[in-house]
Amino acid sequence: MKILVPIDLNEAAKPSLKTAALIGKKVGNCQIMILHGTNAPFPMMDVANTFDRSIIDEYLAEAKKKYDNIIKDIPELNESEIEFNPDLAFALEAILDNIKSFHPDLIILGNPEKYKNKKPILGNTITDVLHTVTQPLLIIPEEQENFDFREAVFSYDFKQVKDNQNMQVFNSLSMAFGFRIHVLYAGEDLEHPSEKEIEAGLILENILKDAPHVYRFVPSAKFTPALEEYLEENEIDLVVNLHREKGFWQNLLGKSKSHYLATHIRKPLLILNQDKD
C-alpha cells in the first residue's frame, strides 16, 4: 500500500505520522511519502530577478532539520519504506503533484485543533482536498491519542455502493486492524426499500461479509444528530463515510455530509470516494 502524508513541520504532524506508522506496521509492505508544501513566494522572486538558489537550499535544509526532529519520536516509521519530500508549492498543488507521481492508495491528513468548533466558509486544505481528489482520505485530529482502531461506524445512506479500489483499501484496513463495523444506515422506508436500495445493500453486505459488523437504522432526516449521539454513547475509534461529489452550491451551503463530518467530527474519519471507477 502506498500512503501519502502531507504535513506541516510542527508537533501537530505527529498524530498523522503515528497513524501512518501503525498502518504500515499492520498492513505490511507499505511505502510512505511524507510531503511538505511551502507557501514561500518563489515565483514572485523569480519575476523580480532576485532569484537565488541559496534561498531554496536554505529552505530545504531547514525543512529536513524540522522533519528529522519530528520523526525521531516515531521510530515505528522505520518499519516501512519512507521518503520525505519538501515540495516548493502550495499545499493543495503539492498534494496533487505527488498524487500524479506517487500514485498513493491512501492519503492521511491532519485536522488541526485550531479548526475545532469552527465552520470554514471558504474551506481549508482538508475540504479543498476532499472535493479535489478521489483517493481515500483518512483525517486525523491533532488531539488524537489512540491510533489502534477497534470500533468503526460506517455511515451509509442506501444509495449506490461501488466495490471499487477505494473499498479495497477499506477492506485492507479492516482486515489489518480487525475492527468491528457499526453500519449506521439512513433511509426513508426500511420496510419497503427500492430496487436500487436492495442492490446497494447486497453489495455492501458482500463487502463486509468477512468483518464483524452490526446494523443500526436511522431515519435519514435525523441522521446527523443520530450519528453524533452514537459516537458519544459508543467507544468509536473511526468514522467511515461514503462520499459522492455534489455541485458547487450544495458544497458551499454545507449540504455535503462528508464536508460536515470533516469540519465537525473530532474523530479519525475515513472518507471513501464513490465517484472513483
VMD Tcl script that draws the C-alpha trace (Angstrom):
set ca {
  {0.00 0.00 0.00}
  {1.23 3.50 -0.86}
  {0.42 6.20 1.70}
  {0.79 9.96 1.17}
  {1.04 12.06 4.35}
  {1.02 15.85 3.78}
  {2.23 17.63 6.94}
  {3.21 20.95 8.40}
  {6.61 20.74 10.03}
  {5.43 21.09 13.63}
  {4.23 18.95 16.53}
  {0.70 18.80 15.07}
  {2.04 16.46 12.38}
  {2.80 13.65 14.82}
  {-0.72 12.11 15.06}
  {-0.90 11.71 11.26}
  {2.59 10.23 11.15}
  {1.86 7.85 14.04}
  {-1.26 6.67 12.21}
  {0.73 6.09 9.02}
  {3.37 4.19 11.01}
  {0.77 1.91 12.59}
  {-0.93 1.23 9.26}
  {2.45 0.45 7.74}
  {3.17 -1.98 10.57}
  {-0.22 -3.74 10.46}
  {-0.74 -3.83 6.70}
  {2.92 -4.51 5.86}
  {4.87 -3.78 2.69}
  {3.90 -0.08 2.74}
  {5.57 2.88 1.06}
  {5.04 6.15 2.91}
  {5.64 9.50 1.24}
  {5.79 12.36 3.76}
  {5.07 15.62 1.96}
  {5.55 19.23 3.00}
  {4.43 22.09 0.78}
  {5.75 25.60 1.32}
  {3.95 28.90 0.81}
  {7.19 30.75 0.02}
  {6.60 33.12 -2.94}
  {9.39 31.79 -5.18}
  {7.67 32.79 -8.47}
  {7.48 36.39 -7.24}
  {11.21 36.41 -6.51}
  {11.92 34.99 -9.95}
  {9.88 37.71 -11.65}
  {11.71 40.33 -9.64}
  {15.06 38.94 -10.84}
  {16.11 38.30 -7.26}
  {16.04 34.52 -7.55}
  {18.84 32.90 -5.59}
  {19.41 29.14 -5.39}
  {20.77 29.57 -1.89}
  {17.27 30.54 -0.71}
  {15.92 27.19 -1.85}
  {18.87 25.30 -0.40}
  {18.37 27.06 2.92}
  {14.67 26.22 2.92}
  {15.32 22.54 2.10}
  {17.96 22.24 4.81}
  {15.66 23.83 7.39}
  {12.75 21.61 6.33}
  {14.90 18.47 6.63}
  {16.07 19.55 10.10}
  {12.48 20.05 11.31}
  {11.42 16.76 9.74}
  {14.24 14.83 11.45}
  {13.27 16.39 14.76}
  {9.63 15.28 14.35}
  {10.18 11.68 13.27}
  {12.78 10.90 15.94}
  {9.80 10.38 18.28}
  {8.12 7.97 15.84}
  {10.58 5.09 15.41}
  {7.74 2.87 14.09}
  {8.04 4.70 10.77}
  {11.30 2.88 10.18}
  {9.36 -0.36 9.75}
  {8.05 0.94 6.40}
  {9.75 2.37 3.34}
  {9.57 6.13 3.88}
  {10.56 9.19 1.86}
  {10.42 12.87 2.76}
  {9.56 15.34 0.01}
  {9.67 19.09 0.74}
  {7.81 20.46 -2.27}
  {8.14 24.10 -3.37}
  {4.41 24.55 -3.96}
  {1.26 25.50 -2.10}
  {-0.23 22.64 -0.08}
  {-3.02 21.58 -2.46}
  {-0.80 21.93 -5.53}
  {1.92 19.86 -3.85}
  {-0.59 17.15 -2.95}
  {-1.98 16.98 -6.49}
  {1.53 16.87 -8.00}
  {2.52 14.00 -5.73}
  {-0.68 12.09 -6.44}
  {0.33 12.10 -10.11}
  {3.89 10.95 -9.45}
  {3.48 8.71 -6.38}
  {0.01 7.21 -7.07}
  {-0.99 6.75 -3.41}
  {-3.69 4.29 -2.32}
  {-4.43 6.35 0.81}
  {-3.93 9.97 1.86}
  {-3.63 10.82 5.56}
  {-4.37 14.42 6.55}
  {-4.07 16.08 9.94}
  {-7.02 18.03 11.33}
  {-5.52 20.92 13.35}
  {-7.06 21.63 16.72}
  {-7.46 25.27 15.64}
  {-10.26 24.09 13.31}
  {-12.24 22.74 16.26}
  {-15.66 24.37 16.65}
  {-15.08 26.46 13.51}
  {-17.15 26.43 10.32}
  {-14.90 27.47 7.42}
  {-16.81 29.35 4.71}
  {-14.17 29.30 2.02}
  {-12.67 25.97 3.07}
  {-9.22 24.84 4.17}
  {-6.71 22.26 2.98}
  {-8.89 19.39 4.23}
  {-12.03 20.47 2.41}
  {-10.05 21.51 -0.68}
  {-8.51 18.03 -0.89}
  {-11.85 16.35 -0.14}
  {-13.50 17.97 -3.14}
  {-10.49 17.54 -5.45}
  {-9.05 14.04 -5.10}
  {-10.64 10.59 -5.49}
  {-8.29 8.59 -3.26}
  {-9.44 7.52 0.23}
  {-8.78 10.23 2.82}
  {-8.02 9.41 6.44}
  {-8.35 12.58 8.53}
  {-6.70 12.51 11.97}
  {-7.45 15.15 14.65}
  {-4.40 16.82 16.14}
  {-5.52 15.85 19.66}
  {-5.82 12.13 18.76}
  {-4.04 9.83 21.22}
  {-5.34 6.35 20.30}
  {-4.19 5.04 16.93}
  {-5.38 1.43 17.12}
  {-8.86 1.29 15.61}
  {-11.23 -1.26 17.21}
  {-14.75 0.08 16.71}
  {-15.77 1.79 13.44}
  {-19.00 3.48 12.43}
  {-19.79 3.06 8.74}
  {-22.05 5.90 7.59}
  {-24.37 4.58 4.87}
  {-27.46 6.01 3.18}
  {-28.87 3.21 0.98}
  {-27.57 4.85 -2.17}
  {-25.18 3.40 -4.71}
  {-22.23 1.48 -3.30}
  {-19.30 0.68 -5.57}
  {-16.98 -2.19 -4.77}
  {-14.11 -0.16 -6.23}
  {-10.43 0.36 -5.46}
  {-11.25 2.64 -2.53}
  {-13.38 -0.07 -0.93}
  {-10.46 -2.47 -1.34}
  {-8.33 -0.05 0.70}
  {-11.07 -0.06 3.35}
  {-11.05 -3.88 3.35}
  {-7.26 -3.90 3.78}
  {-7.53 -1.62 6.82}
  {-10.45 -3.63 8.22}
  {-8.54 -6.91 8.00}
  {-5.31 -5.37 9.32}
  {-6.92 -3.75 12.39}
  {-9.75 -6.26 12.85}
  {-12.18 -3.53 13.86}
  {-15.90 -4.18 14.35}
  {-18.10 -2.19 11.97}
  {-21.28 -0.46 13.14}
  {-23.29 0.17 9.96}
  {-25.34 3.25 10.75}
  {-27.62 3.48 7.75}
  {-30.21 6.05 6.80}
  {-33.36 5.64 4.74}
  {-36.93 6.81 4.26}
  {-38.71 3.47 4.45}
  {-36.94 0.45 5.92}
  {-39.87 -1.91 5.24}
  {-40.24 -1.05 1.54}
  {-36.76 -0.41 0.07}
  {-36.44 0.36 -3.61}
  {-34.77 -1.98 -6.08}
  {-31.65 0.22 -6.13}
  {-31.53 0.26 -2.33}
  {-31.73 -3.52 -2.22}
  {-28.97 -3.82 -4.81}
  {-26.74 -1.40 -2.88}
  {-27.43 -3.28 0.35}
  {-26.37 -6.59 -1.18}
  {-23.13 -5.04 -2.48}
  {-22.37 -3.58 0.95}
  {-23.10 -6.87 2.70}
  {-20.77 -8.67 0.31}
  {-18.03 -6.11 1.07}
  {-18.46 -6.53 4.83}
  {-19.04 -10.28 4.90}
  {-15.60 -11.16 6.31}
  {-15.63 -8.45 9.00}
  {-17.64 -8.42 12.24}
  {-20.48 -5.94 11.74}
  {-23.89 -4.88 13.04}
  {-26.63 -2.71 11.51}
  {-28.40 0.26 13.06}
  {-31.23 2.02 11.15}
  {-31.76 5.79 11.42}
  {-34.38 7.90 9.58}
  {-32.41 9.95 7.05}
  {-33.87 13.28 8.23}
  {-32.33 12.69 11.67}
  {-29.08 11.14 10.56}
  {-26.52 13.77 11.57}
  {-27.65 14.21 15.20}
  {-28.12 10.43 15.48}
  {-24.55 9.86 14.30}
  {-23.13 12.38 16.78}
  {-25.13 10.79 19.59}
  {-23.95 7.31 18.58}
  {-20.33 8.42 18.65}
  {-20.80 9.77 22.16}
  {-22.54 6.66 23.50}
  {-20.21 4.08 21.97}
  {-16.44 3.74 22.09}
  {-15.95 4.56 18.41}
  {-12.38 4.86 17.14}
  {-13.08 5.53 13.46}
  {-15.86 7.04 11.34}
  {-16.16 5.82 7.74}
  {-18.18 7.78 5.21}
  {-19.06 7.13 1.56}
  {-18.59 10.31 -0.45}
  {-20.24 11.29 -3.71}
  {-19.31 14.67 -5.15}
  {-22.06 17.29 -5.12}
  {-22.44 20.52 -7.04}
  {-20.70 23.80 -6.19}
  {-23.68 25.42 -4.45}
  {-24.52 22.28 -2.47}
  {-20.97 22.16 -1.11}
  {-20.93 25.89 -0.45}
  {-24.16 25.64 1.53}
  {-22.81 22.79 3.60}
  {-25.07 20.04 2.26}
  {-22.22 17.57 1.79}
  {-22.21 15.08 4.65}
  {-18.50 14.42 4.09}
  {-17.79 18.15 4.38}
  {-19.80 18.32 7.61}
  {-18.01 15.35 9.14}
  {-14.58 16.65 8.11}
  {-15.20 20.01 9.79}
  {-17.23 18.93 12.85}
  {-16.32 15.41 13.98}
  {-13.19 15.22 16.14}
  {-12.71 11.51 15.47}
  {-10.49 9.78 12.90}
  {-12.51 9.96 9.67}
  {-12.04 7.75 6.62}
  {-13.73 9.16 3.50}
  {-14.22 6.74 0.60}
  {-14.97 8.48 -2.69}
  {-17.64 6.60 -4.64}
  {-17.05 8.59 -7.83}
  {-13.79 6.73 -8.43}
  {-14.08 3.98 -11.06}
}
mol new
graphics top color blue
foreach p $ca { graphics top sphere $p radius 0.5 }
foreach p [lrange $ca 0 end-1] q [lrange $ca 1 end] { graphics top cylinder $p $q radius 0.2 }
display resetview
